[in-house]
Amino acid sequence: MNVTLSLTDKQHDQLTAHLFPGDGKEAVAFALCGRRHGKGEQGLLVREIVTIPYHSCGVRTPECVNWSTSQMPELLSRAERTGMAVMKIHSHPNGYPSFSRTDDKSDREFFSYLGIWLGDNSPHASLIMLPDGKLIGRTINQEGQFRPLASIKWVGDDLKFWGCSHLDSNTIPEYGIRIAQAFGDGTYQLLRRLKIGVVGCSGTGSLVIELLSRNCVGTLVLIDPERIEEKNLNRIPQATMEDAKCRAFKVDVMARAIGEMGFGTKVETFATDLYDPDAVRAVTACDIVFGCMDSIDGRHLLNRISSFYILPYFDIGVRLIADGAGGVEQVCGSVHYLKPGGSSLLSRGLYTLDQAHAAALFSTDPVAYAEQVGDGYIEGVHEEKPAVMSVNMVYAALAVNELLARLHPYRLDPNAEYDRHTISLSHGIYEHAAHDVPCALLSNHLGRGDVIPLLDMPALSDKRKESVA
Ligand SMILES: [Zn+2]
């Protein structure tokens, strides 16, 4: 089974501060990790870090560390109660980039202790941190054999992926050469092995999908419940009149276009909204996700998924206000980058919880929604809006360039200053800003991974789906 690990920049900072106190000696910490159970693979998501005080370590030298087990019972009881994985992390201040024989012996003892205590077969992990911040990790099976982690994802203002298998640079095909020339072989290879989710395949989503495919992203997961209609044809470049006539699903039209491009991009499609547990699970298995939705509840739900599963989230919102008779009041839009554990669309003030509730009711229970709007309890949320492809294209391109900047930082200023871009085409405004105050609501869910019901939301329980079916 392939095991991956995800952690945030703040968690990495906390580990660095403890593991490299400046005395040149090894140090040790533990983490409790939520789990994401996939097909033949499992994701570990760092939820909480427990540092072992230096004075509790029996031995601390530049090559070795051991520690008192006094903090273990409490840590292991919590792992047992919550089903979380236990991860051990120690430093190699001398920069030795592998597990040593001492580490092998120590890990075998520790994992055996864990196995006896927890009595489970689920993977736990051991990591080394090097002085440059790089992490190297492995799991151990019941026979005591070690296996490297398939990848380690570091989610911060930049995005780093350690331990990913690299392709031979000679294998870069002609269609990828210009990308490699711009951002280097390493970034091209990374794009090729990334799995990116796009939720919403209409006005902005279809353009994001086109850009991601042309930029050689390896796998795309596409989610949208709608079918192509003639009114969409002004802004979905992959769609034809024939698609509108036969009412093809938008995700199927996207998959066909990506297949015809011939880059070998893998595509998974879900012709449902994000309230489908299968669609949620498919998103959680992605490395990165783009939200290209109008709906407040969809964006709020995706931000929640991003927190539970440490998933970097790029959100696009376009606002075109016109009077319907040629009068344009406003043409503007924003691209938000959302780091799990950081600020959210909610905490940035894009909507209120009441608005998210009203929008969710519209999606999940239209009858109750209509009653509540009729009774004046909530404001109406659904309206047909004007939409123009050339406008959408500005923000779709901005969002994909934002991804590239996070994978391969190329700006003069640090990425932290670009959490939000806003462009008003009507008012001649371009601005970007940092949003560094964590969301009080969503940051509580950081790294929780799989829980029952999914995302702690009864609306997403599989039982409900079965009874509806
Ligand atoms: Zn070591």
Boltz pocket constraint, residues with backbone or C-beta under 6 A from the ligand:
constraints:
  - pocket:
      binder: B
      contacts: [[A, 63], [A, 90], [A, 91], [A, 92], [A, 98], [A, 99], [A, 100], [A, 103], [A, 128]]
      max_distance: 6.0
